[in-house]
Amino acid sequence: MSTPPRIGMLVLILIAVGLGCEKSDSGPGQNDDDLTPVRGGRITIAVNSDPGTLNPLTRTGALAGSILGILNDGLADMSSDLQFHPRLARHWTWSEDGLGLTYHLRSGVRWSDGEPMTAHDVEVSFGLYSNPDLPNPRRSNMRDIESVRAIDDTTVVFRFKARSPDMIFNSAFTLLPAHVVENLDPSRAREWSINRHPVGTGAYRLEEWVPNERIVLERNPYYWGDPAYLDEVVFKIVPEESVRMLQLAIGEVDLVSEIPPKNAAKLEKRSDTRVYELGPRYLGYMVYNLRNPILADARVRNAISYAIDRRSLIDGLLFGHGEMSASPITPIITWAYNDKLTPHHRDLDRSRRLLAEAGWTDHDGDGVLDRDGQALSLVIKTRTGDPVRENGVLVIQSNLRDVGIRAQPRMLELSTVLQQVGRGDFDIYLGQVSARLSPDLSGSFSTGGGFNYGAYSNATVDSLIAAGRLQLDRDQAAATWYEVQRVLYDDQPMTTLYWKYPLVAIRSEIRNATPNFLSVYEGIEDWWRLPTQP
């Protein structure tokens, strides 16, 4: 496999702490090398909400992305050695000018409904991802791809507008079956049948979906690779945290993907459970809707940031399993992460001074700042089902009250709040995101970016991001991304609160589990279950 000119090592360098650290090594037969894997059985995974859709074009939630990752193989995969490796592609080659990327596909690959997977599927998928009529938040990932052309069934050529470090990253998108979607109306993608009946190329396929109750995946009989060990992977929707933990303890479920940090120490002592800490991958943040005139002022946004006690969030809600954040780029990407930025520590005097500079004072003595007869009152929306966010929004409400801001929490079911945020119906959204394993921030901070829900627009940021996305020299690119982070730090269109270290608990009956920074379910086709002892 050849590499593009000067890109070779430009993939990502990730720090060891993010690779997935097993915190407990107790339990029966922990040395899997001494055991012979057996096929059969199921794993039951407790999750706190229904993913809503399994359409890779329109999905927004992390759970949908995780399930799609099980149902689909990509042309290339980034694996835990931090390099891209062939998957549906046998190998790839580059043109002399570095702008042409040719994938040579495996022959005999079939979709989970038995239809052949060919280069035509890749071409059609790209056409949908880049279609302006389709509500796709990932369209910006395709902006540097000029064309995708199927040469024959097993050869597809990507042509790029310019060389960049993310050429493989952006071309290894989740594929869609052309025979299902090619003739559908892109503007009605949210109504497509694949939203609830996905067709993929992975080791598992959808067997059953009972909304808000369970999603059952079964072994894919048409899978091109070695068959998966487990017969089924069941995602059980259990909204209540206490019920999820109880079901894990009694063995009714085998995996909880986000265990409450307060439970970690107790779980680590159990002989029937393994606990994994996955490093700084999840970003807790608040995004501001700059359509709101109050929040259009960077002084107000910075005042809010300085009013928040991040340390209390980390110590009180994450129980120390996290670190304060000053940037939306994860520290995992060591070369691009700007470690010169200091996370905002709580500084009430500075917060009050910024608000006063912006014209906000308490004229009527009611404890709430006002300007021109308008109270400084804002709604903070977040999701239900996550105690960190449910309690975190109350902590933030109290923090902001101390500087004269009336913050009104509003907690909504995940799919509902994501829809509202997506259409701009919010003041502040308290969220959590699995950080992109690339420094490219265009989706969230470029003008018109697919995830730029707050309508942020800064010509300097646009220019820097455009430059950084194309720079092949590591030192040059690092300087650009450092500057992007500095401008965002000063501008605060998003207040980054903390990096949460995800904690995963897995019953010891499940063997060969390898959750890591890439995915909780990394390599799940090779996980297996110890047979029940007679």
Disulfide bonds with the S-S distance in Angstrom:
none
